[in-house]
Amino acid sequence: MPVSYAFRPLLACGAALALSICAATAGFAAETDVVATVDGAAITEGDLTIAESDLDPQFNQLPPEKRRAAALSAIIEIRLLAAAAEAGGLADDDAFKRRMAFLRDRALHSAFVEENVAAKVGEDAVRERYDREIANTPPANEIRARHILVKTREEAEAIIAQLETGGDFEAIAKEKSTDGAAAQGGDLGYFGPGQMVPAFEKAAFAIEVGEFSKEPVETQFGFHVIKVEDKRAQQPPAFDKVKEQLRSLLLREAYFGAVKDLREKAEIDISDPTLKEAVDTLDRSE
């Protein structure tokens, strides 16, 4: 892919103003060492930092120096084309001015989020939410089960009859089950409430350890014969496994909390009643 296509938002920004606007979303890079010039205008380490953060994701696979070179090449192209656009009077176009105003607002929005939302959701806040809502939640029960899945009730009833005369569940599962777990003797591992379809879950949790279902269990997948191998208290997931999900949740809550406060202080008038209703509905769902 040519470097020209490496960028997303920056291609629309153009010129040095674009890079200074987009700096807000990249942490206000302060590196001032000059790495190149275009017609005398400096390109700094800070510019490269901003540009690298906006490269197409596939460029993340490149070694650091090649990614750096791709970023610099793209900045040079942007500067050259921006200068040509300026010379052609495109910077005075009303549509371009509206676009730049929007990009400025978007960058300030990102800067506000970075400073007033993201910075406040630290490790301690994530850990506190984990301890309060996950680690200290009473454990639910979970079971380990096997199953044999077949297409018809008659097939399932024949398997139950075979089990009742001493048939080996694992061997029958390997031979007759149409499910992907057949090769493992129908073993589904441990699962808790809400992880299986309702009919399967209800039947499985009602079976005692070491027993199998005496009637076929019908779901949208076919007919199941279920055997329960074990029951235990479900352990909460480790902090490291869920901390990023919790961080995202806290960021979302903090973001919409900030938006709500600002909305309440602002005077917002939407003249189109239909559009106003759609926006209000959207806001209520957040």
N, C-alpha and C positions, 0 to 999 in steps of 0.2 A: 504494500500500500504506500503511495507517495506520501511524503511528510506533509504535503499540502492538506491531506485529509485527516491529519492526526488530531486536529483540534475540534472541539464542539463549541462551547460558548465563545471562545476567544476569536474564532473566525468572524463572528458577527460583530465583535467589539471594534476591531481596527484601531491602529495607531497607539501611541503611548498612553492616551487617556484610557483605552480599553484595559491595558495592563495595570494601570493604577487602580481602576475600578475593581477588577477581578482580584487584586491583591487582598481585598477585604476578606474574601472567602478562603484565602490561603494563609491566613495568620499574619498579615501585614509584615511580609519578609523585609528584613532590615539590611540584608547583605548589599554592600555598595561597591564591591570590587568589579571593575569593568572587564568583561570577557570579550566584547566585540563592539564595534561601532558600525552604524549604517548612515552614511552621509554625515558623519560627525556626531550623530546621536548615540549615546551609550546604551549598551545592553549589559545589565549587571547580573551578578550572581542571584540577586533577589528576583530579577525577571525570570531567570532560568528556573528557580524554585517554583514560582507561580506557574510557569508554562508546563513544567513536568507534571504538576498535579492535575493538569487539564488535558494531558495526552489521552488518546483513545486507550481503553484498558489493555488492548493487545500489546501496546508498547511497554507495559509493565513487565513483560517477559524478557525484554532486552537487557543485556548487561548494563550497569550504570553509565559507563562512558558512551555507549551507543544511544541510550535513552537521553542523555545530556545533549548529544549531538543532534538528535531528532528535535528536541525542544528548541535548541538554538536555531536550527534551520527553519523551523516553523515561525519563530519570532522574526527572523530576517524577512521571510516572505510576507508576513503580516505588515511589517514596517514599510516594505517597498510598495505593496498594494495600497496601504493606507495613505501613503504619500501621494500616489497617483490619484487616488480618490479625492484627496484634499485639493490637489491641483485641478481636478475636473469639477470642483464645486459641489461634490456630493455631500460634504459636511454641512452645507447650508440647506439641504433638502429637509422639508418639514418631517417627512416620515423617518429620516435618519435621526433627527433631533428627538422625536418621540421615542425611538428605539433606545437612544443613549440615555434618556431620562429614565426609562424603564430599567435599563441595566444598572444605572446608578442606584435606583431604589432597591433593586434586588440585591446588589452588593451590600448596601447598608443594612438590609434585612438580615443577610447572612452574618454581617459583623455584629449586629445586635444579638442574634442567636448565640454566636460564639462567646460573646462577652457576658450576656445576662442569662443564658439558659444552659448551654453546654458546660460552661466553667463551674456551674453550681452542682452538677451531677457528678460527683467524685466517687471514689471507691467506697468511702464510708457510707454514703447515701445508698449505694447499691447493696452493700453488705447489710445495712439496717433493714432494707426491704426484704432481702433474702431471709434474714433471721425472723422477721415478723410474719411473713406470709408463706414461707416454704419450710424452713428448718423446724419451726415450732408448731407447724400444723399437725394435728393428730394423724397418724399414718392410716391410709386406707388398706384394705386387704388386696392382695394380688394372688393369682394362681398360675401354676404351670400346667398346661394341658396339651394333649395330643388330639388330633382329629383325623377322621377318614371322610373324605368328601366324594360323593357319587352323584349321579344325575337323577336317579329315581328313588322313590320311597321303598320300592320293592328291593332294590339293591341294598339299601341301608338296613332294612329289616333282616335280610339274609345275613348281613355281616354281624348284626346284633345276636342273631341265633348262633352264629359260629363262635362268637366270643363267649356266649353263655355255656358252650360245651368245652371251654378251655382254650379257645383259639388265642394266639399271640397277637396283641394289638399292633405292635410295631411291625411285625412281619406282614400282617394283613394290610396295614397302611402302605407299606412299600409296594405291595403287589397291586392293590386295587384303588387307592386314593388318586383322584385327579388333581389334587392340590399341589402347589409347589413344594410343600413341606414333606411330600411323600418319601423322598429319599432319606429324610431324617426320621422316618417312622412316624410321620405326622406331628412331630414336636414343634409347638408354637412358642416355646419358651415361656417366660413369665409375662403376664399382662394384667393391668388393673382396670377399674371401671372406666368406661368410655372409649376403650381402645378397640373393641370389636363391635360388629353390628349388634343391635339390641337383642334379637332373638338368640343369637349365639351366646352372648354374654349372660343373659338371664339363665339359660340352661346350664352353662358351664359353672357358674357360681353356686348353683343349687346341688351340684354333684359332690359327693364326699370323696376325700382323697383315696385313690386306689380303685374307685368305681368308674363305670362308664354309663352313658345315657342308655336307658332302656327303651326309648322311643326315638325315632329319627328326628333331628332338629332341622327344620326347614328355614333357609334364608334365600336371598336372591341369587346365591351362588349354587344352590343345589341342596342336597340332603347330607347332614353331618351325623357322624357318630363320634361322641366326645368322651375322652378319658381324662380325669384330673389326676395329676401326678403329685402336686404339692400345693399347699396354701401357706401364705406368710404375710406379715405386715410389710407393706410397700415402703421401701426406703426413699427418702427425699433425694432428688438429684444433687450432686455435689455443686458447690458454689461456682467452681470454674466452668462447669458445663452450662450454667444458666445465666451467668453474670452479664453477658452481652445482650441477651433477651431482656433482662431486667433493666439494664442501662437504657435500652431503646424505649422501654415502657416509661421510665422516669423522664427521659428527654421529651417524649410525646406529651406527658402530663404537664411538665414545666412549660413547654412551648404553648400548648393551648391555654394554660393558665395565664401566661403573659398576654396572649392575644385577647383573651376574655377581658382582662383588666383594661387594656388599651381601648377595646371596642366600647366598653361602658363609659369611658371618658370622652370618646370622640362623637362628633355629629356626623352620622352617615345617612345619606339620603339616596335611595335608589328609585328613580322616577318610574321605571317600568314595573307595574304591579306583579306581573307574572314572573319577571326576573327576581324581584324582591322576595317573592314567596319561595322560589327555588333556592336562593341564597340562604334564607332563614331556615329552610328545611335542612340544607347541607350543614349549616352551623349547629343546628340542634343535634345532628347525628355525630358530631365530633366530641 
